[in-house]
Amino acid sequence: MTRDHALELLKKYVKSENMIKHCLASEAVMKAMAFKLGEDADKWSLAGLLHDIDVELTANDIEQHGLKARAILEENNISQDIIESIKMHNEAASREKRKEIFHKALAASETITGLITATALVYPDKKLQSVKISSILKRMKDKRFAASVDRNIILECEDIKIPIAEFAQISLDAMKGISDNLGL
């Protein structure tokens, strides 16, 4: 599937502009992670872009999110390893623990985008260009800041041998690369 076709498919099921931006940010971070880890950047990007394709269909039902995506993605001939990674980004629905690098990378990558976005929004200019790694790491420790962001999922980056500071830098740089698309 081409990237353009994947974006068209995502927009068929996801109408929220902010959710589309989250998926674009996740796509960018996953692409950067693939390069860092010597993995298939197209495959990892696609997983990042499509990981929340069923979020509006499931109305944020944590028990279903990721599972309904399977049918959509299978109908569109997405490879099983991408579908599995998308399912595994939500352990509550999959009822399994993430073990694969691809699964952990997707979960950590899509989660850190929320922390980075929230960090950018507290800056006066609300721009990613102003965000410093030290600020992200400080906010990471403050559980009250962006309280819905699960820090333990972000820390899965360390399970794949990328220290949190390096992961934050990779993620921030990836998001800065598409900042115009994110409105940040």
KAURQUI-V739476 format. One record per residue. RES is the residue in one small letter. PSI is psi as a letter, one per 20 degrees, with the letter a starting at -180 (NA if undefined). Layout:
# KAURQUI-V739476
<<RES:PSI> <RES:PSI>>
This chain:
# KAURQUI-V739476
<<m:p> <t:r> <r:g> <d:g> <h:h> <a:g> <l:g> <e:g> <l:g> <l:g> <k:i> <k:h> <y:h> <v:o> <k:h> <s:p> <e:h> <n:h> <m:h> <i:g> <k:g> <h:g> <c:h> <l:g> <a:g> <s:h> <e:g> <a:g> <v:g> <m:h> <k:g> <a:h> <m:g> <a:g> <f:g> <k:g> <l:j> <g:k> <e:r> <d:o> <a:h> <d:g> <k:g> <w:h> <s:g> <l:g> <a:g> <g:g> <l:g> <l:j> <h:h> <d:k> <i:h> <d:j> <v:h> <e:h> <l:h> <t:i> <a:l> <n:k> <d:o> <i:h> <e:i> <q:h> <h:p> <g:h> <l:g> <k:h> <a:h> <r:g> <a:g> <i:g> <l:h> <e:g> <e:h> <n:j> <n:k> <i:q> <s:q> <q:h> <d:h> <i:g> <i:g> <e:g> <s:g> <i:g> <k:g> <m:i> <h:i> <n:n> <e:h> <a:h> <a:g> <s:h> <r:k> <e:q> <k:q> <r:p> <k:h> <e:q> <i:g> <f:g> <h:g> <k:h> <a:g> <l:g> <a:g> <a:g> <s:g> <e:h> <t:g> <i:h> <t:h> <g:g> <l:g> <i:g> <t:g> <a:h> <t:g> <a:h> <l:i> <v:i> <y:q> <p:h> <d:i> <k:l> <k:q> <l:h> <q:h> <s:i> <v:p> <k:q> <i:g> <s:h> <s:g> <i:g> <l:h> <k:g> <r:h> <m:h> <k:h> <d:n> <k:h> <r:h> <f:p> <a:l> <a:h> <s:i> <v:o> <d:o> <r:h> <n:h> <i:g> <i:g> <l:i> <e:i> <c:h> <e:h> <d:h> <i:k> <k:k> <i:o> <p:q> <i:g> <a:g> <e:g> <f:g> <a:g> <q:g> <i:g> <s:g> <l:g> <d:g> <a:g> <m:h> <k:h> <g:h> <i:k> <s:h> <d:h> <n:h> <l:i> <g:k> <l:NA>>
